[in-house]
Each structure stands twice: as structure tokens, then as C-alpha cells.
Amino acid sequence: MRSTAPGGRVHPAHPGDPKTIGPYRILGRLGTGGMGTVHAALDPRGTRVAVKAVHQAQAQDPEFRARFRREVALSARVQGPCLVPLLAADTEAERPWLAAEYVPGPTLDRHLAAHGPLTGGSLYAFAAGTARALSAIHRAGVVHRDVKPQNVILSPAGPRMLDFGIAHAADGTSVTRTGVMTGTPGWISPEHYRSGTTGPAGDLFAWGALVAHAATGRLPFGSGAPDVVAFRVMSGDPDLDGVPAALREVVGEALAKAPADRPTAERAAARCAALLAAEATQLLAAGAAPTLAADPIAAQWHLPAVDDPAWPSPPAPGRGRLLLAVTVGAAVLGGAVGGLLALPAASRDGGRTAAGPAAVATPGNAARTTGTPAAPVPSGSGSPAADAKGAVDGGPTLATWRQARAARTPAEHDAHPSIGTGAWLDENAHPVQEFALTFHQPRGEVYVTSGGPELDGGALREVARTVCLGLRHLGGGYPDLPYDTFVIVDTGRGGGPAVVWTDDFRTNTTCSASLTDRGTDRGTGGGGTGDADRAGAGRTGRAADWYPAAGGLAVAKIPSSDADEIRVADRTATAVIDEWNGGSGAAAGGRLGHGNLAVGFDPAGRVMYVWAVRPQWDRGTREDWALRAARRACADLTAESARSADWPYARYAVFAEDASGGGEFLRWGTAGSCGD
């Protein structure tokens, strides 16, 4: 099902279409399909949103509702580049719906019909972007299963993959009718035809066909009756005539008959990124004007911008405090299956989300989501500007990262060369590491996005020092540079992208990135606000090498059927409640019970979450509770790990609802390190 109309245009609403869905005001239609209708809508702040509403007849089908819940949960698990972020959903409404970020532009099939094949840098950018999207999908433990031209939007900034309607978890669990083959003929892998087997390798087969189609305008296995196409897929060679020689090798490998002979999405993305860089180099050698952009895909993407006068212009991003809206009752914390998933975005009104003034995040079907913020970066004593921002909105998050834009000004274009045009890390140890820069001028932040494997502590510090030195050098050449902070976002983490470092490069005069040196720098008035530094120098209870995510918390709230998880969760929750009620905590902050405190698990991130809803708690009470909860969680995880070598959870995070109706992660850590 498409979530955009041809060219991104808004079509008039039909008689009987709703005026509002959830908190969104409906303007018209973007598309329709067998599953439902996609409406053009505005959120309460005027931001463009695509809202998919299920057809009324299908909303009455319990099996279909189960599939829709699954779609929401899987879509929410995936974060990464070249994807369409899910914003909110209500799977239990009379007509279930989900809201996603609006992405203008035609789908690949419509672009090919109107303009013909992609060529040059745009083709290489398409291949690299779609492979990166699949890499992020697979990293989240999800298989797309319906990679095809209708499910790729050609946005003004690059390709965007969408539609997880028949996606399923890589562990094989799915909600589909027995005996029904999912997928589209011509985009189904040989093993899927033969045995019904689906997996990441099947997505790569479809990706190879997709890139070949984008390059030639032809279907690589031809057209015709489904059984004829199936025979060609299983026994014939693909038609790759017209695919550039540089791309043909990786595309041919992706179309191998045996799944084991195909590259992974991550490997395909790395190879296509290298080809994209080579294409850019050839253009420069041929005399083209240099384009130094933070995003190499956007730099080589040459499709016209799409706009529609029916859309009001969205407002500029706000700078209000960004919090996870979690307005839940005792039934929710007790594990009842709810339907509304509201994923926060930056707002002006301090603690509200883009979903409206009373956004509810019930856990029944929520999961990790693109656009969801990482845990608030711990505040610290950096520059006055950085401190002011931290006091207002908790610091940079994944939401503010996604608001950042590519380079526009001369200074921004010079930022990447100033940091370094060569490898920032040892190429032998980090052969496929990529870095891109984007800019959030209202916040004064430069975002450094790491693509490739997860950065370890040493690599992170090396990158932080390199970026700091480069930006200080840039500031010397541009005295009016409107930035003072850089933020590193690691997209290679197993649990999804996260803000892993932030620093004020103006006050950190030595660009020190070591824990001891940075602590000394701060004490003498220099230094910045590096996350690892803050965690290691005075801000206890917050691990430096990882961060919990709002999506992980949402996953943890899905009721578990695992006996060990249930046993440990009950033991931990009961212990935290008993300790709190039996000590001084209850007198200061009221009693706790299983109605307002719960424990759950995020299998993908391997994190145990402890959360409580006590809006009347002041900061001191919340910190006191968080310390007790963290100690108990750490001790229980450590004990369980010692009891069973198969116990998968080694991390814990503690979350408390904020008095304003939002919430924040207060403490997080790793089993075995249970100090204060």
C-alpha cells in the first residue's frame, strides 16, 4: 500500500472521509489500496503527516487486526537511513490507523514510467540508499519481504523504503494466512518459490532486481504470467544489459540463486557507497563543480523537489524540551494490551509530542521506532549555551538529529573537509565506516552520523577528537560560525541508532576525549560535555558505552510469554516495591505497587527496563527511587546471568514519568557493575 500519491500531490477528500484521525487534521488523500486509505494530514503544530486508516470492513476482521498490530510493531522496531519514520498509531481504534512522516515524491515505478531509468550519481545513490535501508531493517531483526518499486519513494533527498505490511521478524514469527505466499511475482526469491523460505537473503535478491529495474526500466526476469516469471526466477539468468559495469557485479551477486552466495545488506551498502564515492570523484575529474555535502546520497541525488500548494508550509522546528510522552494507567503498567503508540518529536510546548497535547503511549503493540529519541543525553557543565539547551530540552536526541539538514552555507560545506577528507579511523580495523554531517542551526549543533559497525569506546573517542579539532579549525576561518556543539550518532548499534557523544568544541580547547583529561579540563573551566566523560566524572549510574531508547521501553511493555522473563520481572518488581514501601521512600513519594511499577524486556537490545508512573515525584525523589531500582535491577541481572549461561539480558534501564506528563531515563548500566 502506498503512502504517497504520484508526485506527492494531495487529492481531494472523498465523501465520508473523516475530518480528523486521532490528533491529525485530514486535508485530503495521498493514495489508497487494498488495506486502507492514506490521508494527507497535519499534526497540531502544522507538520505534514501521512495517516493510513484501515478500511472499515477489514477493521472487523480479527485476523486482519492482528496483522495490522504486527505491522505497527515491526515498523516501530526499525530505525535507520532511507526509511520512513513511524510517528504514532492506534491499533485498537474502531478503524485502526498509523501515522508516518510525510515523504514527498513519486514511487520508483511511477518515476520510471514518466522519466525513464535512473542514471549516473542518482542511480548509485539509489542503490546505496536502498541497501542502507535494508541493512537497518535486518539489523533490527526484521525481514521486509516486499521489496519492489511501489515500495520505494524517490524523495527530493534520496530514496525512502516503506511498507512493512507483510514484514515479519527474522525469527520467523509472522501473522499471515497459512499457505498464502506473500510477496509480488518478479520480486520473490528462488528459495521463496521453492519452499516458502524468507529471510534477509530474500530481501537482497529483491534488492538486486530493484536496482537492475531502476537502471534499465526493465524487469530483470521479464513479465508475463506469474508461473512463467517464477520459472525464470528459479532457473533463468537475469537481464542485466544496461546496468553500469561497476554496479553489475554486486547486483549479479545479489541475484544469485543460492542465498548463501548473496552479500548481506550491510556489505552491499558498503560496496555501493564506495561506488557512489567513485562516481563523485569521476565527476570532479571531468570538471563538474564540487559538491561537499554531509550526506553523499543527497549530494549525488538529482531529482526535482516536489511540492503541492494544497499543503500548508510546515513550521520551523521548535526548541522545546523533548520528552517521551507516557500517560499510562495502572492497567497499562500491569501489561494490558493497548493500542495507541505516540512517538515523540521536538515541540515548543515543553513535554508535548507531535501527536497532540495528551499523547498516550500504551504498550500493547509498540516497538522500537524510527524517529524515537534516544535516552536524554546526561546534562553536564559545558558551555553556557550547551547548559541552557540541556536545561530546556534534555540535550540532543534522535528527533533533533532527524531534524538536522544537509550543508547549505559555505561554512557548512567546508565542515567535512575541515575535519578530514580521508579516513577518520584506521581503515584496517574499520574498513566500511562512513561519516556524514548534518546541521541543526537553531540549536547550534553539528550532527556526525556514523554508518557501519558499532563504534567501540576507543574508536568513539578518536572520532570525537578528530571532529572537535576539525570544527575548531573551521571556526577559525568562519568567526561567525553559528555552531558550538557537535553530536555523534552511531547507527551501527544492535539496538538501533543512538546519540553516543556530544561536546562543545569551543570550550574544549584541547579537544581532549579521554575521561581523566576531560574531567580535568572541566574543572579548570575548559572542556565540553562528552557523554562518556559525564558518565565517568560525577554522573553515576549512566553507562558511557550505550543508551536506552524509547522504542526499547515500548517493546519492554509488550506482555512476555517467556517463563524466565516473567519470573525475573516479577522478582525484580516485587523487590523494588517492597524496598521502597518499607523504607523512607514511601513517606516522601507515596507507595508503589504492581499497578504503577513494572518490569519488562527488550530482546533486540537485550535490555531489562524498570519503569514507574509517579507524576508527583520531585527530582530528588525520582533520583532516590531510580538509584534503588537500578541497584536491584543490576543485582538481579547479575544473579540471573550467573545462574544460567543462556540468559540473554545484560543491561538495565530505569525510567520515571515526568511531572509534566513526559518521562526520562534516569539510570542505565550493565550487569556486573552494580556500584552507585
JOPEBEL-V833628 format. One record per run of one state. SS is the DSSP state (helix for helix, strand for strand, loop for the rest). FROM is the first residue (numbers start at 1). TO is the last residue. If there is no record, write none. Layout:
BEGIN
SS:FROM:TO ; SS:FROM:TO
END
This chain:
BEGIN
loop:1:5 ; helix:6:8 ; loop:9:10 ; strand:11:11 ; loop:12:19 ; strand:20:21 ; loop:22:23 ; strand:24:32 ; loop:33:35 ; strand:36:42 ; loop:43:47 ; strand:48:54 ; loop:55:55 ; helix:56:59 ; loop:60:61 ; helix:62:77 ; loop:78:82 ; strand:83:83 ; loop:84:85 ; strand:86:90 ; loop:91:96 ; strand:97:101 ; loop:102:106 ; strand:107:107 ; helix:108:115 ; loop:116:119 ; helix:120:139 ; loop:140:141 ; strand:142:143 ; loop:144:148 ; helix:149:151 ; strand:152:155 ; loop:156:157 ; strand:158:161 ; loop:162:167 ; strand:168:169 ; loop:170:189 ; helix:190:195 ; loop:196:199 ; helix:200:216 ; loop:217:225 ; helix:226:235 ; loop:236:244 ; helix:245:254 ; loop:255:258 ; helix:259:261 ; loop:262:264 ; helix:265:285 ; loop:286:295 ; helix:296:299 ; loop:300:329 ; helix:330:333 ; loop:334:339 ; strand:340:342 ; loop:343:352 ; strand:353:353 ; loop:354:355 ; strand:356:356 ; loop:357:373 ; strand:374:374 ; loop:375:383 ; helix:384:393 ; loop:394:397 ; helix:398:403 ; loop:404:404 ; strand:405:405 ; loop:406:409 ; helix:410:419 ; loop:420:433 ; strand:434:440 ; helix:441:443 ; loop:444:444 ; strand:445:451 ; loop:452:456 ; helix:457:477 ; loop:478:484 ; strand:485:490 ; loop:491:497 ; strand:498:504 ; loop:505:514 ; helix:515:523 ; loop:524:530 ; helix:531:536 ; loop:537:541 ; strand:542:542 ; loop:543:548 ; strand:549:549 ; helix:550:556 ; loop:557:562 ; helix:563:582 ; loop:583:584 ; helix:585:589 ; loop:590:596 ; strand:597:602 ; loop:603:606 ; strand:607:612 ; loop:613:618 ; helix:619:643 ; loop:644:650 ; strand:651:657 ; loop:658:662 ; strand:663:670 ; loop:671:676
END
